Amino acid sequence: MYAQMVKTDGTRIRSLDEMEPEERAFQERVDAGQKIEPKEWMPEGYRKTLIRQISQHAHSEIVGQLPEGNWITRAPTLERKAILLAKVQDEAGHGLYLYCAAETLGISRDEMYEQLHSGKAKYSSIFNYPTLTWADIGAIGWLVDGAAIMNQVPLQRCSYGPYSRAMIRICKEESFHQRQGFDILMKMVKGTPAQKAMVQDALNRWWWPSLMMFGPSDDASVHSAQSMAWKIKQNSNDELRQKFVDQTVPQAEYLGLTVPDPMLKWNEEKGGYDFGEPDWEEFFNVIAGNGPCNAERLNARKQAWDDGAWFRDGLTAHAEKAAEHRAAARIAAE
């Protein structure tokens, strides 16, 4: 998922007997698998958690256009340019769906943008790494979108209706993004030795940040339990990370690549791979705003917002003038 370390404002999970009647009825609906809709009663902590998670997810989709966007004009063929352009457009659409879903919880889009630009709201740590070569674009599709799919498919069963429904289309499009990335790498590993070396280098640089996308390990993820009780999350961070490794390592072997983890080993007993621990100090450092591209990414978003002010002002002026004309027409008709 493109949301990490989402706070829930909860200190511990309470039993049904400890809840007030309205809260108990809400939890029983969630436990029964029913969807919660915007105008229905919900605990304030549930609403705030969803706003944090959905807005962070939306910000990540929008900021996620930046690492790939600067390769649109440098893609090796016209077909690759068109495919990458379509993908970046998809990411903008995903952000739109998610901002709309968050707005149903009573927060405005302008407020969400302000939180992003001020640094109060976060976006996924993965988008603070540079795209140095064309192989990085393939690695993003294969690894980053692959990790996102692993996280986002369960969100289709999220207890909040608008978020759950938005994820259906997003997951379908993300699956194409992953195939696009894998296809890029397939072509490159069959090319020259230099091209295959470029792919291996991209894997070396993107592997560990991709594992960090799932958030900190379960023993350090203090807010996951409440999100899972509310059925906002369906799986723990470590469960999803294990699934991702088990799915991705055979794909790396198929490409003829070496996963940059000396601890990686198949564990017959558990039916999955044992693997090393990501560098959590790096993760928390990037989340805190000190990654390779944090300042560059945030400045690009701020500049885009400032550069678009004239257009927003024009839309507002047009809407006000149209409202005046409609009011005048009603008065004349009376």
Rosetta blueprint (number, residue, H / E / L):
1 M L
2 Y L
3 A L
4 Q L
5 M L
6 V L
7 K L
8 T L
9 D L
10 G L
11 T L
12 R L
13 I L
14 R L
15 S L
16 L H
17 D H
18 E H
19 M L
20 E L
21 P H
22 E H
23 E H
24 R H
25 A H
26 F H
27 Q H
28 E H
29 R H
30 V H
31 D H
32 A L
33 G L
34 Q L
35 K L
36 I E
37 E L
38 P L
39 K L
40 E L
41 W L
42 M L
43 P L
44 E H
45 G H
46 Y H
47 R H
48 K H
49 T H
50 L H
51 I H
52 R H
53 Q H
54 I H
55 S H
56 Q H
57 H H
58 A H
59 H H
60 S H
61 E H
62 I H
63 V H
64 G L
65 Q H
66 L H
67 P H
68 E H
69 G H
70 N L
71 W L
72 I L
73 T L
74 R L
75 A L
76 P L
77 T L
78 L H
79 E H
80 R H
81 K H
82 A H
83 I H
84 L H
85 L H
86 A H
87 K H
88 V H
89 Q H
90 D H
91 E H
92 A H
93 G H
94 H H
95 G H
96 L H
97 Y H
98 L H
99 Y H
100 C H
101 A H
102 A H
103 E H
104 T L
105 L L
106 G L
107 I L
108 S L
109 R H
110 D H
111 E H
112 M H
113 Y H
114 E H
115 Q H
116 L H
117 H H
118 S H
119 G L
120 K L
121 A L
122 K L
123 Y L
124 S L
125 S H
126 I H
127 F H
128 N H
129 Y L
130 P L
131 T L
132 L L
133 T L
134 W H
135 A H
136 D H
137 I H
138 G H
139 A H
140 I H
141 G H
142 W H
143 L H
144 V H
145 D H
146 G H
147 A H
148 A H
149 I H
150 M H
151 N H
152 Q H
153 V L
154 P H
155 L H
156 Q H
157 R H
158 C L
159 S L
160 Y E
161 G H
162 P H
163 Y H
164 S H
165 R H
166 A H
167 M H
168 I H
169 R H
170 I H
171 C H
172 K H
173 E H
174 E H
175 S H
176 F H
177 H H
178 Q H
179 R H
180 Q H
181 G H
182 F H
183 D H
184 I H
185 L H
186 M H
187 K H
188 M H
189 V H
190 K L
191 G L
192 T L
193 P H
194 A H
195 Q H
196 K H
197 A H
198 M H
199 V H
200 Q H
201 D H
202 A H
203 L H
204 N H
205 R H
206 W H
207 W H
208 W H
209 P H
210 S H
211 L H
212 M H
213 M L
214 F L
215 G L
216 P L
217 S L
218 D H
219 D H
220 A H
221 S L
222 V L
223 H L
224 S H
225 A H
226 Q H
227 S H
228 M H
229 A H
230 W L
231 K L
232 I L
233 K L
234 Q L
235 N L
236 S L
237 N H
238 D H
239 E H
240 L H
241 R H
242 Q H
243 K H
244 F H
245 V H
246 D H
247 Q H
248 T H
249 V H
250 P H
251 Q H
252 A H
253 E H
254 Y H
255 L L
256 G L
257 L L
258 T L
259 V L
260 P L
261 D L
262 P L
263 M L
264 L L
265 K E
266 W E
267 N E
268 E L
269 E L
270 K L
271 G L
272 G E
273 Y E
274 D E
275 F L
276 G L
277 E L
278 P L
279 D L
280 W H
281 E H
282 E H
283 F H
284 F H
285 N H
286 V H
287 I H
288 A H
289 G H
290 N H
291 G L
292 P L
293 C L
294 N H
295 A H
296 E H
297 R H
298 L H
299 N H
300 A H
301 R H
302 K H
303 Q H
304 A H
305 W H
306 D H
307 D H
308 G L
309 A H
310 W H
311 F H
312 R H
313 D H
314 G H
315 L H
316 T H
317 A H
318 H H
319 A H
320 E H
321 K H
322 A H
323 A H
324 E H
325 H H
326 R H
327 A H
328 A H
329 A H
330 R H
331 I H
332 A H
333 A H
334 E L
